[in-house]
Amino acid sequence: MRRLLRLYPRRWRERYGDEFELVLRATPPGAWAVLDVARGALDAHVRAAARPGPALRAALLVLCAAAVGWLDFHASDDVQPVAAALLVFGFGFGLHRPARAWLYALALFSAVPLSEVWASAAHHAYPGVARQAPLYESIIALIPALLGAYAGAAVRWGAGRATRG
Amino acid sequence: MKQGEGIGGLGRFAEPAVLVLVSLAEGPKHGYAIAADVQAVSGVRMGPGTLYGAIARLEERGLIEPVPSEDRRRPYRLTASGATALAGHLAMLERVTAAGRSRLAGA
């Protein structure tokens, strides 16, 4: 029966393993107990997968912001790909953590002015653009980032309210 | 963290969670004592997988919290939001029970 504990995710075992093992030892062995533990382990894995840890979340955020920056750096005068990326990534992060939607929107948006500062420092010529727009104009990118993040947060809040009935 | 989402947000996992909350409403208990109490009060035999699934969800929502202990058997207690959530859920169940009884009586 103790071996069943190995079915659980490592982080879960670190948190609940000791006490869980004591309860497991006191449980009469049998198919019912094995099924109950296997179902609990599956549930713990599903929940762990649905909730990435802070390190993975930060890595994902950096990756998404880098993608926004790359799109902005390689954009011509067409800002739609950058706006679409900000909307989609913002939506995902807002859905994941509605209370921090504003923070994710800001982090994603920051890739745009950073990319433009980089472009200016590197004397990068945007295709089809005669003169680079002033840096302050990049604040407009905050709109799709906030829209996406708060659309995701609204979906999550709406789903929570519907479940509570 | 899902603090403040209450019991309703637990969906199909609400029943074991409510049984754990009812058990802890009496005072702090460790896992084995919760399972024994739940069986005594409701007749429901809660396996370790179900029990710790409920404990993890309730702790994540801030409805229960561990009591500092040197023992491997970590006790848990109800938080203030846990007590409020349980009271609200029991009031809802009372309304449903009353409606069901009254409808059965009239059938």
Interface residues (C-beta under 8 A of the other chain):
Chain A: W12 R15 Y16 D18 E19 F20 L22 V23 L24 A26 T27 W32 A33 D36 V37 A38 R39 G40 A41 D43 A44 R47 G160 T163 R164 G165
Chain B: E5 G6 G8 G9 G11 H30 G31 Y32 A35 G47 P48 G49 T50 L51 Y52 G53 I55 A56 R72 R73 R74
